[in-house]
């Protein structure tokens, strides 16, 4: 079993303290390449989180049976098998979105975030703890992807949820939000340079928030003394 304090600690670590996109800066290739709108970002983020949770649980379950010398190839094999399941499922049920995401679904296999959590945490901890840790890390990545995708989509196209019809069909186009009506768009925002700029601003905002929080904490300690 896992205590509530451990549960909160793992989620705080994955979502905020060690956020893979803003703090660890891991897996930047898909983070920057596919975050041109909210739907693409959310879809890839959920797929990555599911693979992370399942692979960490599997790695933790077999950790006592895998020799240290071959652990990395075994971990990669487990991750690749799970990514294949996700890849085939998306191809079967959301084929238009699958075509848009393209190579970035199979590339989850080589995403350093997934392998890093499997080797650094899952291979040393209980399966339940490993699944929660991986899920929190995956959701942290998804959160950054969605925020980044939202910023780029609004600035680049003036919309939100563009491409939702790729998941739910033509009728879902009614759910696309035109945040900036009659907006002509800003091409830089949806191109790779726009991704670098937007992510840099998010990292700067996160660092500034942490610096202010640390300063307030020091001031509170000084006042108490």
SVG drawing of the C-alpha trace seen along z (x, -y; Angstrom):
<svg xmlns="http://www.w3.org/2000/svg" viewBox="-22 -39 49 53">
<polyline fill="none" stroke="black" stroke-width="0.4" points="0.0,0.0 1.0,-3.6 0.3,-6.4 -1.4,-9.6 1.7,-11.6 3.7,-9.4 1.0,-9.7 1.1,-13.5 4.9,-13.6 5.1,-11.5 2.5,-13.7 4.1,-17.0 7.5,-15.7 6.2,-14.7 3.9,-17.6 5.9,-20.5 9.2,-19.8 10.8,-17.6 8.6,-18.4 10.2,-16.7 9.5,-19.6 10.2,-22.6 12.8,-21.3 14.6,-18.2 14.3,-19.3 13.9,-15.8 12.2,-14.6 12.3,-18.0 12.0,-16.6 8.3,-15.6 7.6,-18.4 8.7,-21.0 7.7,-19.2 4.1,-18.2 2.9,-21.0 1.5,-23.2 -2.0,-22.8 -3.8,-21.5 -5.3,-18.3 -1.9,-17.0 -0.2,-17.9 -2.8,-16.3 -3.0,-13.1 0.8,-12.5 1.0,-13.4 -1.7,-10.9 -0.1,-8.2 3.3,-8.9 1.8,-8.9 0.1,-5.5 3.3,-4.0 5.3,-5.4 2.8,-4.0 2.5,-0.6 6.3,-0.2 7.3,-1.3 4.8,1.2 6.2,4.0 9.8,3.1 9.2,2.9 7.5,6.3 10.4,8.1 13.3,6.1 14.4,9.0 14.6,11.4 16.6,9.2 20.4,9.2 21.9,5.7 24.1,6.2 21.1,6.6 18.6,4.4 18.6,1.6 17.9,3.9 15.1,5.6 13.6,2.3 13.7,1.0 12.0,4.2 9.2,3.8 8.7,0.2 8.8,1.0 6.1,3.7 3.8,1.3 4.4,-1.5 3.5,1.0 0.1,1.6 -0.6,-2.1 0.5,-2.6 -1.8,0.1 -4.7,-1.0 -4.4,-4.6 -4.0,-3.4 -7.2,-1.4 -9.5,-3.8 -8.2,-7.4 -6.5,-6.9 -6.6,-10.6 -4.9,-11.7 -2.5,-8.8 -1.4,-10.1 -0.9,-13.6 1.3,-12.4 3.2,-10.2 6.6,-9.0 6.3,-10.6 4.2,-7.7 6.8,-5.0 9.5,-7.4 8.0,-7.2 10.1,-4.0 13.3,-6.0 12.0,-8.9 14.6,-9.4 11.8,-10.3 10.3,-6.8 13.5,-4.9 14.9,-7.3 11.9,-6.6 12.1,-2.9 15.8,-2.7 16.1,-5.4 12.9,-4.7 10.9,-1.6 13.8,0.7 14.3,-0.1 10.8,-0.5 7.5,1.3 5.2,1.6 2.5,-0.6 4.9,-3.4 6.5,-3.0 3.2,-3.3 2.2,-6.4 5.6,-8.0 5.5,-7.4 1.9,-8.5 2.7,-11.8 5.8,-12.3 3.7,-11.6 0.9,-14.0 3.5,-16.6 4.8,-16.3 1.2,-16.3 0.5,-19.5 3.4,-21.3 2.5,-20.0 -1.1,-21.2 -0.1,-24.7 2.6,-25.0 0.1,-23.8 -2.5,-26.2 -0.2,-29.2 1.1,-28.3 -2.4,-27.6 -3.9,-30.8 -1.0,-33.0 -0.5,-31.0 -4.1,-30.4 -6.3,-32.2 -8.2,-29.0 -8.3,-26.3 -9.0,-22.6 -8.3,-22.8 -8.1,-19.2 -10.6,-17.8 -12.5,-16.4 -9.5,-14.0 -10.5,-12.3 -14.3,-12.6 -15.3,-13.1 -16.6,-16.0 -19.4,-16.8 -16.8,-17.8 -15.7,-20.8 -18.5,-22.7 -16.3,-22.5 -13.4,-24.4 -13.1,-27.7 -12.3,-30.8 -10.5,-32.8 -9.4,-35.5 -12.1,-35.9 -10.9,-37.0 -7.3,-36.5 -4.9,-36.1 -2.5,-34.0 1.2,-34.3 3.2,-31.6 6.3,-31.7 4.2,-30.4 3.4,-27.1 6.9,-26.6 9.8,-25.0 11.3,-28.5 8.0,-29.4 8.1,-26.3 11.6,-27.1 10.5,-30.7 7.3,-29.6 9.0,-26.9 11.8,-29.3 9.2,-31.7 7.5,-28.9 10.8,-27.9 11.6,-31.5 8.1,-31.9 8.6,-28.7 12.1,-29.7 10.8,-33.2 7.9,-31.6 10.3,-29.3 12.7,-32.1 9.9,-34.3 8.6,-31.3 12.1,-30.7 12.5,-34.3 9.1,-34.4 10.1,-31.3 13.4,-32.8 11.6,-36.0 9.1,-34.0 12.0,-32.1 13.8,-35.4 10.7,-37.0 10.0,-34.0 13.6,-34.2"/>
</svg>
